[in-house]
Amino acid sequence: MAQPNPSWGALPPLPSLYANDPAMKEVVEEFIGDIPERVRSIRTAFESGNRVDLTRLAHQLRGAGAGYGYPALTSAAGALEDQLRALPNDGALAVVAQEVDELVMLCERAAQGGRKGSI
C-alpha cells in the first residue's frame, strides 16, 4: 500500500479543469483541503481490509473528481471501485493495491496543486 512517496513530489501537480474559473475556486479549494483526510480513510480501509468502506470511498471520489474538475481522479477511483465490485466476497484486497496506489498518488498530486495555488 502506498505511503507518501518522495518521488511523487517530482511529478507535476494535478490542476483542476476549473483552475481558471473564479466561480469554482472556493469549492475546489475546499475539496482539495479534504484530500488528506480522504487519503487517510482510503489507506485505513485498505490496510484493515474494509472492502465496504474502500468501495464507498472510491465511489465518492469517482463522482467528486468529475464534479471538481479532476477527470484523472474520476478514472482512477472508477477503476478501483469497479475492481472492488468484481471481487468475490472472500477476495483479498491485495489484488487492488496497484489501483489504491494510483488513486492515492493522484490525490497527492491534486493536493500538491492546491498547496501551490494552482487548483
N, C-alpha and C positions, 0 to 999 in steps of 0.2 A: 504494500500500500504506500502510496506517495506521501512523503513528508515534504515540507517546503524544500525545494531543490535549489541550491545556489545558482545552478546554471540557468534556471528559469528567468533570473534577473537579466540574463543576456538576451532573452527573447524580447521582441518588441511588445510594448503594451498593446492590449486589445481595446481599441476605442469603440464606443457605441456608434451606430449609424446615425444617432441623434446628437452627436457631439456638437454640431453647429446649429442646433435648434434650441433657441433660448426658452421656448415653452416647455421643453422636456428636461432642461438642465437639472432642476431641483429633484425631480422624481428619479432621474438616472443616478444622480449623486446619492440619493437615499438607498437605491438598490445596491450601488457599489459599497456603501457603508455597511450593508448587511452581509456582504460576501464572506468576511472572515467567520462569522457565526455559521453560515451555510456550509462552509468548508469543514469546520469543526464537526458539525452534525453529520455530514457525509462520512467523514473519517470514523466517527464514533459508530455509526450504523454499520459500516463495512467491517470494522475491526471486531465488533461484538457479534457479527453475523446476523444482524437485524434486517432481514430482507424486506419486511413490510415498510420500515422507516426509510430504507435506502431507495426503494421503489417510489415511495411518496415524494422524497426529496428530489429525485431525478425528474419525476413528473412535474413538480413545481418549477424547477429550473428550466425544463423544456418550454413551458409556457412563458415564464418570466423573461427568458433570454430573448424571445421574439418580441415581447412587449416593450423591452427596454433597448432594443436595437443591437442585440448580440446574437446573430444567427449561428455563429460557431458554438456558443453555449447551448443553444437550442438543439443543434445537431448532435453534439456530444451527449447531452442529457437524454435525448431521444434514443440514441444508440444504447446507452446504459439501461434505460427503462425497458426498451424492447427486449434486451438480453435477459434482464431480470424476470420479465413476464414469461419468457420462453423456457426458463429453467424448470426442471421438475421440482416438485415441492421439497424434496430432500436434497436438492442440488446445492453444492458448496459454492459460496460466494467467491472463492478464489478464481473462478473462471471469468469473473468480470473485473478483475484487478486492473487490467490494462485500460478498460473504459473508465474506471474510477480515477485512475491516474490522469488520464487525458482531461476529464472534466475538472479535476482539481487544478491542473496546470492552466487551463483556460480561465478558470475563476481567478487564479493568482494574477494572470496577465490582465484581466479586466480590472481587478483591484489596483494593480500597478498603474494602469492608465488613469484611474481615479486619483491616486496619490500624486501623479504628475500633472493633474489638472486637465488631462485630455480624455474626458469621459468618452 
